[in-house]
Amino acid sequence: MHEGEVGLDAGHGRSPGGTGRLFPDATLPTQDGSSLSLDSYRVQRDLVVLMLGNGSLPPAASHLLAQLADLRAELEMAEGQVIAIVADVPSHWVGKWPYPFPLAFDADARLHHRVAAIDDRDQPRVALYITDRSSQSVTMWLLAEEHWPTDARAEQGWLTYCDGKGPGGPGHR
């Protein structure tokens, strides 16, 4: 990876809490053959971005996605948007995405690498980011860390924090 390609992984951002790093824009294909640009959402919404690695979804990620789906209306009222990005190709996900959020594909895992959603073997892994409208990453969690959220209400709290409507992201050190 060249220095100009580095996003959150520029020596920072691997631990949760205000990374202060910019979450990069990306235009990625979706299941229906269109494309999704992260920056197209940012003007109007704070983002909950789930980088889902490759392969099947781990139970903790599925659990969080189901909870976020239950809170979808509330998240959208808080001007938030959930976006899921998997390091795979669309053909592997036909009929397998039950959630009401856009699913985009990072088949070469370039975005996963740029935002440090990779493991020690340089493979894509599951990570969660909350970004504000200026694309600043407010917080980051990697699956299997002790701080991985078990309650989607924490993401709702972080979105409130991004909007300046509340005291801060709950349940976080």
Legacy VTK file of the C-alpha trace (Angstrom):
# vtk DataFile Version 3.0
C-alpha trace
ASCII
DATASET POLYDATA
POINTS 173 float
0.000 0.000 0.000
1.325 3.411 -0.915
1.308 6.238 1.594
-1.207 8.209 -0.509
-3.684 5.345 -0.261
-3.764 5.251 3.502
-7.002 6.065 5.301
-7.630 5.342 8.967
-4.775 2.880 9.093
-2.028 5.522 9.043
-0.637 4.346 12.365
-3.835 5.198 14.220
-7.442 4.154 14.377
-7.136 0.588 15.572
-8.580 1.317 18.984
-12.097 2.530 19.704
-12.900 6.120 20.413
-12.489 9.367 18.504
-9.940 8.434 15.904
-10.117 11.901 14.382
-9.241 10.307 11.046
-11.217 10.899 7.902
-13.175 7.927 6.645
-12.392 7.796 2.921
-14.952 8.047 0.186
-15.483 5.021 -2.000
-17.820 4.216 -4.838
-18.691 0.538 -4.663
-21.019 -1.770 -6.616
-24.290 -2.938 -5.055
-26.355 -6.094 -5.568
-28.707 -4.472 -8.055
-25.839 -3.489 -10.356
-25.795 0.171 -9.391
-23.109 1.842 -7.328
-23.012 3.456 -3.919
-20.847 6.454 -3.062
-20.289 7.024 0.642
-19.898 10.754 0.088
-23.377 10.931 -1.476
-24.838 10.164 1.972
-22.585 12.435 3.980
-24.127 15.741 3.032
-27.337 14.759 4.771
-26.476 11.936 7.156
-24.019 10.662 9.717
-22.995 7.106 8.885
-22.866 3.795 10.686
-20.550 1.810 8.414
-20.198 -1.922 8.972
-17.218 -3.414 7.197
-18.186 -7.084 7.127
-14.992 -8.759 6.000
-15.389 -11.760 3.705
-17.248 -15.007 4.117
-20.331 -15.560 6.225
-21.420 -13.058 8.850
-20.269 -13.797 12.388
-23.138 -14.096 14.908
-22.147 -10.866 16.708
-22.327 -8.899 13.431
-25.671 -10.504 12.490
-27.029 -9.701 15.952
-25.982 -6.055 15.670
-27.419 -5.752 12.145
-30.753 -7.185 13.329
-30.873 -4.687 16.198
-29.989 -1.818 13.868
-32.773 -2.958 11.525
-35.211 -2.773 14.440
-34.011 0.784 15.147
-33.926 1.877 11.506
-36.699 4.470 11.750
-35.172 6.011 14.867
-31.695 6.082 13.311
-33.021 7.785 10.210
-34.891 10.337 12.338
-31.515 11.081 13.973
-30.257 11.671 10.419
-28.193 8.501 10.453
-27.704 5.883 7.771
-26.420 2.335 8.133
-24.300 1.061 5.249
-22.812 -2.433 5.077
-19.747 -3.243 2.994
-18.562 -6.789 2.409
-15.205 -7.877 0.933
-16.826 -10.141 -1.605
-18.542 -10.141 -4.995
-22.291 -9.526 -5.447
-22.986 -12.985 -6.914
-22.103 -14.610 -3.566
-24.819 -12.606 -1.786
-27.846 -13.089 -4.040
-30.836 -13.677 -1.775
-28.667 -13.655 1.376
-29.083 -10.052 2.589
-32.151 -9.775 4.871
-31.385 -6.307 6.258
-32.991 -3.011 5.140
-29.645 -1.291 4.574
-27.584 -0.828 1.442
-25.043 -3.589 0.897
-21.972 -2.633 -1.128
-19.090 -4.791 -2.324
-15.381 -4.207 -1.756
-14.280 -7.295 -3.703
-10.576 -6.425 -3.690
-10.766 -5.393 0.008
-9.069 -2.101 -0.829
-11.428 -0.086 1.389
-11.118 -2.639 4.209
-7.353 -2.089 4.083
-7.644 1.697 3.921
-9.704 1.793 7.116
-7.681 -0.855 8.982
-10.449 -3.467 8.892
-7.888 -6.220 8.423
-6.454 -8.891 10.661
-2.843 -9.826 11.411
-2.757 -11.995 8.272
-3.812 -8.983 6.123
-7.303 -10.445 5.597
-10.520 -8.371 5.718
-12.325 -8.467 9.047
-15.484 -7.109 10.625
-15.340 -3.550 11.918
-17.846 -0.856 12.812
-17.352 2.884 12.262
-19.452 5.889 13.128
-18.637 8.912 10.978
-20.049 12.400 11.014
-21.085 14.365 7.934
-17.606 15.753 7.490
-16.451 12.105 7.175
-14.486 12.285 10.408
-14.437 8.899 12.089
-15.897 9.434 15.530
-15.409 5.886 16.756
-14.294 2.455 15.577
-14.710 -1.065 16.911
-13.237 -4.306 15.616
-15.215 -7.506 16.085
-13.840 -9.610 18.957
-12.635 -6.563 20.885
-14.093 -6.293 24.349
-15.852 -3.049 23.388
-17.741 -4.469 20.379
-21.295 -3.150 20.868
-23.863 -5.696 21.965
-26.715 -3.175 21.934
-27.494 -1.076 18.844
-28.716 1.749 21.070
-25.042 2.660 21.497
-24.855 3.484 17.772
-27.959 5.602 18.128
-26.204 7.462 20.960
-23.119 8.018 18.818
-25.282 9.472 16.037
-26.806 11.861 18.566
-23.276 12.801 19.579
-22.338 13.431 15.919
-25.281 15.789 15.564
-24.268 17.700 18.680
-27.612 16.836 20.262
-26.300 14.855 23.188
-23.485 14.436 25.680
-21.603 11.667 23.912
-21.555 8.103 22.806
-22.985 5.914 25.543
-21.410 2.777 26.798
-17.936 3.748 25.716
-14.877 4.616 27.673
LINES 1 174
173 0 1 2 3 4 5 6 7 8 9 10 11 12 13 14 15 16 17 18 19 20 21 22 23 24 25 26 27 28 29 30 31 32 33 34 35 36 37 38 39 40 41 42 43 44 45 46 47 48 49 50 51 52 53 54 55 56 57 58 59 60 61 62 63 64 65 66 67 68 69 70 71 72 73 74 75 76 77 78 79 80 81 82 83 84 85 86 87 88 89 90 91 92 93 94 95 96 97 98 99 100 101 102 103 104 105 106 107 108 109 110 111 112 113 114 115 116 117 118 119 120 121 122 123 124 125 126 127 128 129 130 131 132 133 134 135 136 137 138 139 140 141 142 143 144 145 146 147 148 149 150 151 152 153 154 155 156 157 158 159 160 161 162 163 164 165 166 167 168 169 170 171 172
